Amino acid sequence: MQLQKLRPLGALEQFSSARHHLGFYNNVGLSAAYVCPTSRPADLKATIFCALAIVIPRHPALSAIVLDEDSNEPYFARLPEINLEDAVTFVTRQEPVAESGRDVELDNILEAQHNTPFKEGHGTLPYWRLVIVTSPESEKEFVASFIFHHSLGDGTSGMVFHRDFVAALSSNPPPMTRTIVLPANTPLLPNLEALLPFATPPVSTSPNPINLWSGSNIIPPTRSNFHSLTFSAKNTNHLLQACKLHGTTLTSTLPVLIASALFSTLPDTFNSLECTIPVSLRRFLPEPVNESVIGVYLDAFSAYYDHTPEAHFPWFEARRSRGLINDYLKANGEKINVAKFKQIKDMRAFFLGRVGKERGTSFDVSNLGIMKIEAQEKESWKMGKVVFSRSAFVSGSAIAAGIVTGADGCLTIGFCWQEGVVDRGVVEMVVENVRAMIESISEEMRGEGEMKVEEETR
């Protein structure tokens, strides 16, 4: 069957399709916990399928796949139908969530998902999957892990999916007569380059750091490891209070926290770290792109950190990070680093040409912010903890940190790294150091009294 051709991929979309084809990067994931506070649904599977039947036609990206991914002219095509029996998997939980808040079983599920590309069933299966993790003790709660191809959507797109999904669950959707969903005949949204045709890369100001740590040289294929770290709503709130008290934001502080944790773990021979900070460009884009659509609209820039041993957390570095982010945003989307992708004629050759070379960046920190849900009725479905996870990127950062604050007010950091690039012991020490620093900051704030946290600190 010949699929309906939608449009060619833009350069940023090709960046992800090429690395997916090569096995350099597989997918993105956003998981959310759901609970129905009143009576349990008569049939959870049917309820979830009915909700998806509302969400899928709303977003043309959810019925799009990439064809000719192995060429220099890949394009999106539309699947004529999506069988939910093929796209959704149900798993019964075997282990309880730890008292620390870490869900080891979910971490293992996400790790397996991020090691599974969208190559099997190509041409018939969508470029997304939904894994439903149910509890044997209660049919009123589950975790939904939305796993998707990065050419279809960015991290914000995962937030969009879950907001629409919880709204659909709560709308008492009509019953389905079959498990097939027909997509709407809606055009795919424009790519980033079409919306910012005159954007150019900023002038490079790399400081040429000395003794930079970035893990091992670039080696394919990817084999992802994943470890999540969750903080209570109280500790999360205390961290936000501390950021405000010290004149900075959570997004600006997190890279400094992870850099400090890395410096505490690495040998003293390493003096510098480079952090990649992704930034959503949606605020600069015209309609129809906004915070409620699924697509790839992001950029990234680098921040550099030097090893300066301090007895206390270096808040001055967090303020410096805030300045760097503000300086980037002042360009209003006219100077973006991903604009240079338009100059790459063969994206696959670009990636393959980097194999065996040093990777340029130590870690990346992507903060999706807080999951905001409109006020819901007491009888409707509620969303709680959220986890942001990603595949390791063969030629990307040695460690990737995905951050999100759930609808329950709990901050979660998802650490991902490639097997053979960083030792598991190193990452586990970094995770423990980050946990200890945030808990220490929280403890310090207990003595400061409760402060109202303004939206800008998020």
C-alpha positions in Angstrom: 0.0 0.0 0.0 1.3 3.4 -1.0 1.1 5.9 1.9 0.0 9.5 1.6 3.0 11.7 1.3 2.9 14.7 3.6 6.1 16.8 3.3 9.9 16.5 3.3 11.7 16.6 6.6 13.3 19.8 7.7 17.0 19.9 8.7 16.3 19.5 12.4 13.9 16.6 11.7 16.5 15.0 9.5 19.1 15.3 12.3 17.0 12.8 14.3 15.9 10.6 11.4 19.5 10.1 10.3 20.7 9.1 13.8 17.7 6.8 14.2 18.5 5.1 10.9 22.2 4.6 11.9 21.4 3.3 15.4 22.9 6.4 17.0 19.7 7.5 18.8 16.4 5.7 19.2 13.7 7.7 20.9 12.3 10.0 23.6 10.0 9.1 26.5 7.7 10.9 28.9 5.9 8.8 31.5 3.2 9.9 33.9 1.3 8.3 36.8 -2.5 8.4 36.6 -5.1 7.6 39.2 -8.9 7.7 39.3 -9.9 8.9 42.8 -13.4 7.5 42.6 -14.7 4.2 41.4 -12.4 2.1 39.2 -13.1 2.1 35.4 -15.2 -0.9 34.3 -12.5 -1.8 31.7 -9.2 0.1 31.9 -8.0 -1.1 28.5 -11.1 0.1 26.8 -11.0 3.4 28.7 -7.4 4.0 27.6 -8.2 3.1 24.0 -11.2 5.4 23.9 -9.0 8.3 25.2 -6.4 7.6 22.5 -9.1 7.7 19.9 -9.6 11.3 20.8 -6.0 12.3 21.1 -4.6 10.7 17.9 -6.8 12.6 15.3 -6.0 15.9 17.1 -2.2 15.6 16.3 -1.2 14.8 12.7 2.3 13.9 13.9 0.9 10.8 15.7 -0.1 9.2 12.4 3.1 10.2 10.5 6.2 8.1 9.9 9.4 8.7 8.0 10.0 7.1 4.6 13.3 7.0 2.8 15.1 7.5 6.1 18.2 6.0 4.6 18.4 8.7 1.9 19.2 12.5 1.8 15.6 13.2 1.0 13.4 11.6 3.7 9.8 12.6 3.9 6.8 12.1 6.2 3.9 9.9 5.1 0.6 9.2 6.8 -0.5 5.8 8.1 -4.0 5.1 6.9 -4.9 3.6 10.2 -3.5 2.8 13.7 -4.4 -0.4 15.4 -4.2 0.3 19.1 -3.6 -3.4 19.9 -0.2 -3.0 18.1 0.7 0.5 19.5 -0.2 -0.1 23.2 1.4 -2.6 25.5 0.1 -3.5 29.0 2.5 -4.6 31.7 1.6 -5.7 35.3 3.9 -4.3 37.9 6.0 -6.9 39.8 7.8 -4.6 42.2 6.6 -1.7 44.5 8.0 1.8 44.2 10.9 2.3 46.6 10.4 4.5 49.7 12.9 7.0 48.1 10.4 7.5 45.3 12.6 5.7 42.7 10.6 3.3 40.5 13.3 0.7 39.6 10.9 -1.4 37.6 9.8 1.6 35.5 13.5 2.5 35.0 14.1 -1.0 33.6 11.1 -0.7 31.3 12.2 2.7 30.0 15.7 1.4 29.5 14.4 -1.4 27.3 12.2 1.0 25.4 15.1 3.3 24.7 17.0 0.4 23.3 14.2 -0.4 20.8 14.1 1.7 17.6 11.0 2.1 15.3 12.3 -0.3 12.6 10.1 -3.4 13.2 6.8 -3.2 11.4 7.9 -0.1 9.4 5.1 1.1 7.2 2.4 -0.3 9.4 3.2 0.7 13.0 3.3 4.3 14.2 6.5 6.1 15.3 5.3 6.0 18.9 4.4 3.5 21.5 2.4 3.6 24.8 3.4 1.3 27.6 0.8 1.0 30.4 2.2 -0.3 33.7 -0.7 -1.4 35.9 -0.7 -2.3 39.6 -2.0 -5.7 40.8 -3.3 -4.1 43.9 -5.4 -1.4 42.3 -7.2 -1.0 38.9 -7.7 2.7 39.6 -4.0 3.6 38.9 -1.4 3.1 36.2 1.7 4.6 34.6 1.6 5.6 30.9 5.0 5.7 29.1 4.7 7.6 25.8 7.8 6.6 23.7 8.2 8.5 20.4 10.6 9.1 17.5 12.4 12.4 17.9 11.6 13.5 14.3 7.9 13.6 15.4 8.3 15.6 18.6 10.4 17.2 21.2 10.2 16.9 25.0 7.4 19.5 25.1 5.4 17.3 22.7 5.5 14.6 25.4 3.9 17.1 27.8 1.3 18.0 25.2 0.4 14.3 24.7 -0.1 13.7 28.4 -2.2 16.8 29.0 -4.5 15.8 26.1 -4.5 12.2 27.3 -5.6 13.0 30.9 -8.3 15.4 29.5 -9.6 12.7 27.2 -9.6 10.1 30.0 -11.7 12.5 32.1 -14.2 13.3 29.3 -16.0 10.0 29.6 -15.2 9.2 25.9 -17.7 7.2 23.9 -17.1 3.5 23.6 -15.2 2.1 20.6 -16.6 -0.6 18.3 -13.1 -1.6 17.2 -9.5 -0.9 18.1 -8.6 0.8 14.8 -8.2 4.6 14.8 -8.4 6.5 11.6 -6.2 9.7 11.5 -7.7 13.0 10.5 -6.8 14.3 7.1 -4.9 17.3 8.6 -1.7 18.8 7.2 1.5 18.2 9.2 2.7 21.3 10.9 5.5 23.2 9.2 9.1 22.4 10.1 11.2 24.8 12.1 13.2 26.0 9.1 10.0 27.0 7.3 9.0 29.1 10.3 12.4 30.7 10.9 13.7 30.9 7.3 16.2 33.7 8.1 17.6 32.4 11.3 21.4 32.0 11.3 23.9 30.3 13.6 25.4 32.6 16.3 29.1 33.4 16.1 31.0 30.7 17.9 32.5 31.8 21.2 33.8 28.5 22.5 36.4 29.1 25.2 38.6 26.2 24.2 38.4 24.5 27.6 41.5 22.8 29.1 41.3 19.1 30.2 37.7 18.7 29.3 35.9 15.5 30.4 33.5 14.0 27.9 33.6 10.3 28.5 35.0 7.9 25.9 35.5 8.6 22.2 32.4 8.3 19.9 31.6 4.6 19.5 28.4 3.1 17.9 26.0 1.5 18.3 24.0 3.0 21.1 23.1 0.9 24.2 21.2 3.0 26.7 21.3 2.8 30.5 18.7 4.7 32.6 18.5 5.8 36.2 15.8 8.1 37.7 16.0 10.3 40.8 12.9 11.7 42.4 12.5 14.3 45.1 9.5 14.9 47.3 7.2 17.9 46.7 8.6 19.5 49.9 12.2 19.2 48.8 11.4 20.4 45.3 9.7 23.4 46.8 12.7 24.1 49.0 15.0 23.9 46.0 12.8 26.4 44.1 12.9 28.7 47.2 16.7 28.5 47.3 16.9 29.4 43.6 14.8 32.5 44.2 16.7 33.5 47.3 20.0 33.4 45.4 18.7 35.3 42.4 18.5 32.4 39.9 16.1 29.7 38.5 15.8 26.0 38.6 16.8 25.6 34.9 19.9 27.7 35.6 20.9 25.8 38.8 20.5 22.2 37.5 23.5 22.3 35.2 25.6 23.6 38.1 24.4 20.9 40.4 25.3 18.2 37.9 28.7 19.8 37.1 29.5 20.0 40.8 28.5 16.3 41.2 30.7 15.3 38.2 33.7 17.3 39.5 33.3 15.5 42.9 33.4 12.2 41.1 36.0 12.6 38.3 39.8 12.5 38.8 41.4 15.9 39.5 43.0 15.8 36.1 39.8 17.0 34.5 39.3 20.8 34.9 36.4 21.6 32.6 32.9 20.4 31.6 30.7 21.4 28.7 27.0 21.3 29.2 24.5 21.4 26.3 21.2 23.1 27.3 18.2 22.5 25.0 15.8 25.4 24.6 12.3 25.4 23.3 11.8 27.9 20.4 8.0 27.8 20.5 7.8 31.2 22.2 9.4 32.7 19.1 7.2 30.9 16.5 4.0 32.1 14.8 0.8 30.1 14.9 -0.1 27.4 14.3 2.9 26.4 16.5 2.3 26.9 20.2 2.6 25.1 23.5 -0.3 22.7 22.6 1.1 21.0 19.4 3.3 18.1 18.7 6.4 18.8 16.6 10.2 19.5 16.9 10.9 23.1 17.7 14.0 23.4 19.8 17.6 24.7 19.8 20.5 24.1 22.1 23.6 26.0 23.3 26.6 25.3 25.4 27.7 26.4 28.9 31.1 25.8 30.2 32.1 25.1 33.8 35.5 25.0 35.4 36.5 23.1 38.5 36.6 25.6 41.3 36.4 23.7 44.7 34.0 25.4 47.0 33.0 24.6 50.6 29.4 25.5 49.7 27.2 25.2 46.6 28.4 27.7 44.0 25.3 29.9 43.6 27.4 32.5 41.7 27.7 29.9 38.9 24.0 29.4 38.9 23.5 33.1 38.5 26.1 33.1 35.7 24.1 30.3 34.0 21.0 32.4 34.3 22.8 35.2 32.5 23.8 32.9 29.7 20.3 31.7 29.2 18.9 35.2 29.2 21.5 36.3 26.7 20.5 33.5 24.4 16.8 34.4 24.7 17.5 38.0 23.9 18.2 37.0 20.3 14.4 36.2 19.9 15.1 33.1 17.7 17.1 35.0 15.1 20.4 33.3 16.1 20.0 29.6 16.6 22.6 26.9 16.6 20.5 24.3 14.7 20.4 26.7 11.7 23.7 25.2 10.8 22.0 21.9 10.1 20.7 23.4 6.8 24.3 23.5 5.6 24.8 19.7 6.1 24.0 18.0 2.7 24.4 14.4 4.0 23.4 14.0 7.6 24.3 10.3 7.8 27.8 11.0 6.5 28.1 13.8 9.0 27.4 11.3 11.9 29.5 8.5 10.5 32.4 11.0 10.1 32.5 11.5 13.9 33.0 7.9 14.8 36.3 7.4 16.7 36.7 11.1 17.5 36.4 12.8 20.9 32.9 13.9 21.8 32.5 17.6 22.2 30.2 17.8 25.2 30.2 16.4 28.7 26.5 16.3 29.7 23.2 17.9 28.7 20.4 19.2 30.9 16.9 19.4 29.4 14.3 20.8 31.7 10.7 20.6 30.6 9.4 22.6 33.5 6.3 21.8 35.5 3.4 19.7 34.2 0.5 22.1 34.3 -3.0 20.6 34.3 -6.2 22.6 34.2 -8.4 22.4 37.3 -10.2 19.0 37.2 -13.4 17.8 38.8 -13.0 15.5 41.8 -14.3 12.5 39.8 -11.9 12.9 36.9 -8.6 11.2 36.4 -5.6 12.8 38.1 -2.0 13.0 36.9 0.9 12.7 39.4 4.6 11.9 39.0 6.2 12.5 35.6 9.5 11.0 34.3 11.4 12.4 31.3 13.7 9.8 29.7 15.7 9.6 26.4 17.9 7.2 24.4 21.6 7.7 24.7 23.1 9.6 21.7 26.2 8.0 20.2 27.9 11.3 19.2 26.1 13.4 21.9 26.8 14.1 25.5 28.3 11.5 27.7 25.5 11.8 30.2 22.0 13.2 29.5 19.8 14.5 32.2 16.0 14.9 31.6 14.2 17.0 34.2 10.5 17.6 34.8 8.3 18.5 37.7 5.2 16.4 37.8 1.6 17.5 38.5 2.3 16.2 42.0 5.0 18.9 42.5 7.8 16.3 42.6 11.0 16.9 40.7 12.4 14.0 38.7 15.8 13.8 37.0 16.3 11.0 34.5 19.9 10.2 33.8 20.8 8.4 30.6 24.2 7.2 29.4 25.6 5.0 26.7 27.1 1.6 27.7 30.9 1.8 27.3 31.1 5.6 27.3 30.7 6.2 31.1 31.1 3.6 33.8 27.9 2.8 35.7 29.8 3.4 39.0 30.6 7.0 37.9 27.0 7.8 37.0 25.7 6.2 40.2 28.1 8.4 42.2 26.9 11.5 40.3 23.3 10.6 41.0 24.1 10.2 44.7 26.0 13.5 44.8 23.1 15.3 43.1 20.7 13.8 45.6 22.8 14.8 48.6 23.3 18.4 47.3 19.6 18.9 46.7 18.7 17.4 50.1 21.3 19.6 51.7 19.9 22.7 50.0 16.4 21.7 51.1 17.6 21.3 54.7 19.1 24.7 54.7 15.9 26.2 53.4 13.9 24.7 56.2 15.4 27.3 58.5 14.6 30.1 56.1 10.8 29.7 56.5 8.3 29.1 53.7 8.5 31.5 50.8 6.1 31.9 47.9 7.7 30.7 44.7 7.0 32.8 41.7 6.5 31.3 38.3 9.7 32.7 36.9 11.8 30.4 39.2 10.6 27.4 37.3 
